[in-house]
């Protein structure tokens, strides 16, 4: 039986079987974005992309997927 391969929810690249829906690179980048948003809650997507070195399109995809401050700090605030 072959390895189960699926696509990352964020970058759509093939990834190995994992309990996560995103590849390792996207998990790290989303963590950087969440951390930045917690520290700087009122910045633009462009500023987030520039400050975290995550491409703007990927930051926009994170927003579309619902990656938010709520998931970063557990408060329920978005």
PAZAPA-4460 file (N, C-alpha, C; in steps of 0.05 Angstrom, whole numbers, plus 32768, in hexadecimal, padded with zeros to 4 digits):
% residues 78
    n_x    n_y    n_z   ca_x   ca_y   ca_z    c_x    c_y    c_z   seq   type   mol
   8011   7FE8   8000   8000   8000   8000   8012   8019   8000     1      X     A
   800D   802C   7FEE   801D   8044   7FEB   8016   8058   8001     2      X     A
   8028   806C   8003   8024   8081   8017   800D   8093   800E     3      X     A
   7FFE   809C   8021   7FE7   80AE   801C   7FF2   80CA   8018     4      X     A
   7FEC   80D6   8001   7FF5   80F1   7FFB   7FDD   8103   7FF7     5      X     A
   7FDE   811B   8003   7FC8   812E   7FFE   7FD5   8149   7FFA     6      X     A
   7FC4   815D   7FF4   7FCE   8178   7FEF   7FCA   8189   8008     7      X     A
   7FDD   819B   800C   7FDC   81AE   8022   7FC4   81C0   801E     8      X     A
   7FB5   81C6   8033   7F9E   81D8   8031   7FA6   81F4   8029     9      X     A
   7FBE   81FC   8030   7FC6   8218   802B   7FD4   821C   8010    10      X     A
   7FE9   820D   800B   7FF8   8211   7FF3   7FF1   81FE   7FDC    11      X     A
   7FE0   81EA   7FE2   7FD6   81D7   7FCF   7FEC   81C4   7FC4    12      X     A
   8004   81C4   7FD0   8019   81B2   7FC7   8015   8197   7FD3    13      X     A
   801D   8181   7FC5   801B   8166   7FD1   802C   8164   7FEA    14      X     A
   8021   8156   7FFE   8030   8152   8017   802C   8135   8020    15      X     A
   803F   812C   8031   803D   8111   803B   8026   810F   804F    16      X     A
   801E   80F7   8055   8009   80F2   8068   8011   80FF   8083    17      X     A
   7FFE   810D   808F   8002   811C   80A8   7FE7   8120   80B5    18      X     A
   7FE8   8123   80D0   7FCF   812A   80DE   7FC6   8146   80D9    19      X     A
   7FD8   8157   80CD   7FD2   8173   80C8   7FC8   8176   80AB    20      X     A
   7FB9   818C   80A7   7FAD   8191   808D   7FC0   81A2   807C    21      X     A
   7FD6   81AC   8088   7FE9   81BC   8079   8005   81AF   807B    22      X     A
   8015   81B6   8067   8031   81AC   8066   8041   81BA   807C    23      X     A
   8058   81AF   8082   8069   81BA   8098   806F   81D7   8093    24      X     A
   8077   81DF   807B   807E   81FB   8075   8066   820D   807A    25      X     A
   804E   8205   8071   8037   8216   8076   802F   8218   8093    26      X     A
   8033   8202   80A2   802D   8203   80BF   803F   8217   80CD    27      X     A
   8059   8217   80C6   806C   822A   80D1   8064   8247   80CA    28      X     A
   805E   824B   80B0   8057   8266   80A7   803D   826F   80B4    29      X     A
   802A   825E   80B7   8010   8267   80C3   8015   826D   80E0    30      X     A
   8027   825F   80ED   802E   8266   8109   803B   8281   810B    31      X     A
   804D   8288   80F8   8059   82A2   80F8   8044   82B8   80F3    32      X     A
   8031   82B3   80E1   801C   82C7   80DC   800B   82CA   80F4    33      X     A
   8002   82B5   8101   7FF2   82B7   8119   8000   82C7   812F    34      X     A
   8019   82C0   8134   8029   82CE   8148   802B   82EC   8142    35      X     A
   802F   82F3   8129   8031   830F   8121   8016   831D   8125    36      X     A
   8000   8310   811E   7FE6   831C   8122   7FE0   8321   8140    37      X     A
   7FE8   830E   8151   7FE3   8312   816D   7FF2   832B   8177    38      X     A
   800B   832E   816E   801B   8345   8177   8013   835F   8169    39      X     A
   8008   835D   8151   8001   8375   8141   7FE5   8371   8135    40      X     A
   7FD0   8373   8144   7FB5   836C   813B   7FA9   837E   8125    41      X     A
   7FB2   8395   8121   7FA5   83A8   810F   7FB7   83AF   80F7    42      X     A
   7FC3   839B   80EB   7FD4   83A0   80D4   7FC7   8394   80BB    43      X     A
   7FD0   839E   80A4   7FC6   8394   808A   7FD2   8379   8083    44      X     A
   7FC5   836C   8070   7FD0   8353   8066   7FEB   8357   805A    45      X     A
   7FEF   836D   804C   8009   8373   8040   801E   8376   8055    46      X     A
   8018   8383   806B   802C   8386   8081   8032   836B   808E    47      X     A
   801E   835A   8091   8022   833F   809C   8035   8330   808A    48      X     A
   8030   8330   8070   8040   8322   805C   805D   832C   805D    49      X     A
   8060   8346   805D   807B   8352   805D   808A   834B   8076    50      X     A
   807D   834D   808D   808B   834A   80A7   8091   832C   80AD    51      X     A
   8081   831A   80A2   8085   82FE   80A8   8093   82EF   8092    52      X     A
   8098   82FD   807B   80A5   82F0   8064   8094   82D9   8059    53      X     A
   807A   82DB   805C   8067   82C8   8051   805A   82D6   8039    54      X     A
   8059   82C8   8022   804E   82D5   800A   8031   82DF   800F    55      X     A
   802B   82F7   8004   8010   8303   8008   7FFA   82F0   8000    56      X     A
   7FFC   82E2   7FEA   7FE7   82CF   7FE2   7FE3   82B9   7FF7    57      X     A
   7FF8   82B0   8003   7FF5   829C   8018   7FE7   82A7   8031    58      X     A
   7FEE   82C0   8038   7FE0   82CD   804E   7FC3   82D0   8048    59      X     A
   7FBC   82D8   8030   7FA0   82DA   8028   7F92   82BE   8029    60      X     A
   7FA0   82A9   8021   7F95   828E   8023   7F90   8287   8040    61      X     A
   7FA2   828F   8052   7F9F   8289   806F   7F85   8297   8079    62      X     A
   7F80   82AF   8070   7F68   82BD   8079   7F4F   82AF   806E    63      X     A
   7F50   82A7   8055   7F3A   8298   8049   7F34   827E   8056    64      X     A
   7F49   8271   8061   7F46   8257   806E   7F3E   825B   808C    65      X     A
   7F3E   8274   8095   7F35   8279   80B0   7F4B   8277   80C5    66      X     A
   7F64   8279   80BD   7F7A   827A   80D0   7F79   8295   80DD    67      X     A
   7F74   8297   80F7   7F6E   82B0   8103   7F7C   82B2   811E    68      X     A
   7F78   82CA   812B   7F83   82CE   8145   7F75   82BB   815A    69      X     A
   7F5C   82B4   8154   7F4E   82A2   8166   7F5D   8288   816A    70      X     A
   7F68   827D   8155   7F77   8264   8156   7F92   8269   8162    71      X     A
   7F9C   8281   8162   7FB6   8287   816C   7FB6   828A   818B    72      X     A
   7FA1   8297   8196   7FA2   829C   81B2   7F8B   828F   81C2    73      X     A
   7F78   8282   81B5   7F63   8273   81C2   7F4E   8284   81CE    74      X     A
   7F4C   829E   81C8   7F38   82B0   81D4   7F1D   82B0   81C7    75      X     A
   7F1C   82A6   81AE   7F03   82A7   819F   7F00   82C1   8190    76      X     A
   7F14   82D3   8192   7F12   82ED   8183   7F1F   82E9   8168    77      X     A
   7F14   82F6   8154   7F20   82F5   8139   7F29   8310   8131    78      X     A
***
